[in-house]
Amino acid sequence: MSSRGSAQSAQVFRRGLFHRRLAIIFGLQLTAMVVVCLMGLYDIAPVGAVLLLIVIISALAWLAARQQWAPVSRLARAVSDWDEQSTDLQGWRPEQLSRRTDADVAMLASSLYGFANRIAGYNLRERNFTRDASHELRSPLTVIKMSADMLVDDASLSEFGQRSVQRIKRSTREMEALVEALLILARESDNGLTEEDFVVNDVLRHELPDVLDMLEGRPITLTLEEPARFTLHGSPRVFAVLCWQLIRNACQQAENGTVVVTVMPGMVTVTHRAEAPASGAANRHGFELAIAQRISERFQWPLELQTRDGDRHIARIRFPESHLVSV
C-alpha cells in the first residue's frame, strides 16, 4: 500500500482517541476512589465494603484499559504469526479495524500491511527469478558444452581450433560454476537445496576432474592432500561451489605455480604458490572471492585469507559442526 493510501486510511480515524480514553478511565477511577474513601471516612460504608469497592473499581479500570490496548495486541499477534512466504494478507487490512480505533494504531496497521505486501512480492519475484534463471541460463550452457565436446572429436580441426575449443570448454565450466553460485545466493528465503550428511573428501574427489579440465592448457598444477577425513551436514553442491570459487581465485593469483587443496580436521585449505611472479597477477582478489565470502557468511562456514612470504596465498574454510571419520 502506498503512503498516500496510508494517509487516506488514517484520515478516517481520530488521532489521540487512545490517550483520551485512558484519561477518562483513570479520571473515573480517581473520582470513584475519592467517593469511596469519603464514604469510609464519614462512616457511610463499613471498612470491608470500602475495600471491596476499591478492588472492584481497580479491576474495572484495568479491564477498560486492557480493552483499549486490544487493537495493538491484535497487531502484535499478526506480526508474530506472519508467514513471509504467504501472499494471503487479508487479515492485515486497516479497513477491517473498528472506526473507533486510534489513528496512530490505524497508521501502524496500514504501514505493516504495506510492508508485508512488499515482502510477499519480493519473495514471489525471487522464486520466479531463480526458477526461470535456473532453466534459461543452464540450457544454453549445456548446448555450448555439448557442441564443444563434438568439436574436440573433429579430426579436421586445426591446432588453433583445438586450443579455441578448449578455451570455450574451460569458460563454459567456469560459467556453470558461477551460475550455480549466483543461484545459491539468490535463494535467500527458500534455498531449494537438499541437505544431507556427506564426506567432504568424496565431494572434492568427484569435482577434481572438472577443475583439472578448467586448468587444461595452463601451467598450474592442482593436487589434493587428505591427511584427514570428516563429514558435514549440509548441501554437497554448496560445498563444491564454495571450493570451486576458492580454487578459481587461487588460479587468478598468478599464471603459474601449484594449487594445493588440503583436508584437515574440520577445515579445508586452498593454498597457491607461484613458481615465478606473473606481471599484474599477484593479489588479485576478484569476483570469485567475493562469492566465496558471501557463501561462507550465508552458511556460517568461516573463511580466513592469508598471504605468506609475499607469494603464498592461503584460503582456509572452517566447519564448526564437522565430524571426523577414520581414514
Secondary structure, 3 states (H helix, E strand, C coil): CCHHHHHHHHHCCCCCHHHHHHHHHHHHHHHHHHHHHHHHHCCCCCHHHHHHHHHHHHHHHHHHHHHHHHHHHHHHHHHHCCCCCCCCCHHHCHHHCCCCCCHHHHHHHHHHHHHHHHHHHHHHHHHHHHHHHHHHHHHHHHHHHHHHHHHHCCCCCCHHHHHHHHHHHHHHHHHHHHHHHHHHHHCCCCCCCCCEEEEHHHHHHHHHHHHHHHCCCCCEEEEEECCCEEEEEECHHHHHHHHHHHHHHHHHHCCCEEEEEEEECCEEEEEEECCCCCCCCCCCCCHHHHHHHHHHHHCCCCEEEEEECCCEEEEEEECCCCEEECC
